[in-house]
């Protein structure tokens, strides 16, 4: 019986074409670059009246090439701030810069930036979520279990913001 079901990569190789290199990503390390937690309630006392916490989360991302070939450092920065909805008095502020070093191969150059800014933070997010949850709990508040972050939407917003800031001030809006 002959093997008539040859996969696409083997068929391309047999035809003399180079098959597309497979994407390879490996997490080499993850670490906390910076972490702070401020408990305004403990410092100033409870706000007068009923406490109705409102929490805001800000996320920013950064990536840079490392000196070693195919290695990149990706940093996700989270700022979680809680205020009392009634009088806007601060309750707590948690800031976390969490980084990872990744070995990435096989990603086309034009797709490398979105890959680093979407896939790498997505892999680190469960650890970030746990750290922030532990910090809020250890800081004297109920644990804050952050909702998943849509890194694709975050990336698209950043690209749109950059395009907006690069457009001349007198250019018409399209």
C-alpha positions, 0 to 999 in steps of 0.5 A, a space after each residue: 500500500 502506498 502512502 498517498 496522503 502526503 502532508 503539505 510541508 512534505 509536498 512543498 519540500 518534494 517540489 523543491 520549495 521551502 516550507 514555511 518555518 513553524 512558529 516556535 515560542 518558549 517562555 524563558 522566564 517571568 518576573 516582577 519588575 516593579 510592584 507597589 500597593 498603597 492602602 489609602 484607607 489604612 493611612 487616612 481612615 475609612 471615608 465618611 458614609 457608606 463605601 461603594 468601591 469603584 475599580 478602574 484598570 489601566 494596562 500598557 504594554 512594551 516589548 524590546 529585542 534582547 541582545 541574544 538572537 530571537 529573544 524579546 522582553 515583554 513588559 505588561 504594566 497594570 494600574 488598578 485603582 479603587 475609589 469610593 464611588 460616593 465621594 471619590 476618596 481613594 481606597 487603594 492603588 496597586 501598580 504592577 510591572 510584570 515582564 517575561 523573556 521569550 524565545 520567538 522564532 518563525 514569526 514573519 517580521 511584519 507579524 512580530 510586533 503584534 505577536 509580541 504585544 498580544 500572544 506574550 501578554 496573553 500567556 503572562 496574564 494568569 500570573 498577573 491576575 493572581 499577583 494582583 488578587 493576592 496583593 489586594 487581599 494581603 493589602 486588607 481588601 477583598 481579592 480583586 479577580 481581574 476580568 480577562 484582558 482583550 489584548 487584540 483590542 488593546 493592540 488595535 486601540 494603541 495602533 489607532 492612537 498612534 495613527 491619530 497622533 501622527 496625523 497632522 493637526 490640520 488634516 481632515 478627519 476621515 
